Amino acid sequence: MAQTITLLIGTENYYEFFIGLFFLIVGILLSLQLHANTRDIHSTRTAMHFSYRFLFNDNVKRLLLSIVLSIIVYRFSNHFFSINDRMFVAFIIGFSFDKLAQKAKELFTIFK
């Protein structure tokens, strides 16, 4: 069982993986917050006053897609990047994959 978990997460250090997931999610949420700051408050599809509930409900598919894509890339990141600081790599992956998930949601009808 331990070998299966190690193969799934890519390391024997479970703490490192879960701390990396934390920084991944921080990167995704920061990117989402920056996107929310550019909202058009006069649009009929946007709440007049800022609401985190509206933000998460409006972007739930984008968030889930970002998390799944980011976890997959984070799992294989030690093969792609020669950077030893995996927490920094996790943050950068989370921050950038939110944008990629947003584009995927716009391009593919399965995510709409």
N, C-alpha and C positions, 0 to 999 in steps of 0.2 A: 504493500500500500504506500509506504514512504517513497519508494522508487517511482511509482505512478505520479504522485504529487510533485516530486522533483522534476519529472519530465514535463508535466503540465505547466509549472510556473518557471522552469528554467534555472532554478537555483536550489541549493539545499538550505539556504538561509531564508527561512520563511519571513522573518522580521523585515529583512531588506525588501522583499517583494511587496509586503503589505504597506510599508512606509512609502515605497515607490508608487503604489496605487493611490495613497493619500495625496502625494504631489501631483499625480496624474489628474485626479479629480479637482484639485485646487487650480491647476492650469485650465481645465475645461470650464470651471465656474468663473474664473477671472475673464476668460475670453467671452463667455456669455454675458457677463456684466458689462464689459466694454461694448459689446454689440447692443445691449439694452440702452446704453447712454445715447445711442444715435437714433432712437425711435422717433417717429413722427407723432407727436401728441394730438395732432389735428386729424389723424387718420381715423376712419370709422372702425377699423380692426384693432385699434390700440386703446387700452384703458387710459382715461384722462390723467389719473393720478398713478404714480408708479406703484406696482404691487408685485411682490415676489411670487405670490400664488399665480397671478396671471402670467408672469414670466416663465415659470416652470411648466404650467399647463400648456402654454403656447409653444413650448420648445421641447416637449417630452420625447418625441421621436428623435429629434436632433441630439438631445442629451444621451439617450440610450445608444444611438449609433456612434456617437463620439466615444463613449465609454468602451463599447465593444471593440471598435477599431483601435483605440489607444491601448487597450490591454493586449491585443494581438501583437501590435508593433512593439510594445514594451517587453513582451515575452521574448521576442527575437532581437531586441535592440543590441544585445552584446555581440551579435553577429554583424550588425550593420555599422555600429559606431565604435571607434577606438577610444572613446572617452570613459575614464574609470568612474566618474561620478554619476552613478545611475539615477540618483535623485534629481539631478539637473536634467538629465536626459528625459526622465519621466515627466517633469514639468513642461519641458519644451514639446514633447509629444502631445501631452494633453492640451496645451495651449494652441498648437497648430492643427490638431486633428478636429477640433471643434469647427474650424473654418472648413476643413475638408468634408466633414459630415454635413455642414450647411449646404455646400455645393452639391453633394450627393443627393440630399433631400430635394434640391431644386431640379436636378437632372433626371433622377429615376422616379417613375411613378409609384414604385412599390413602397417608397418611404413617405408618400404624401398622405 
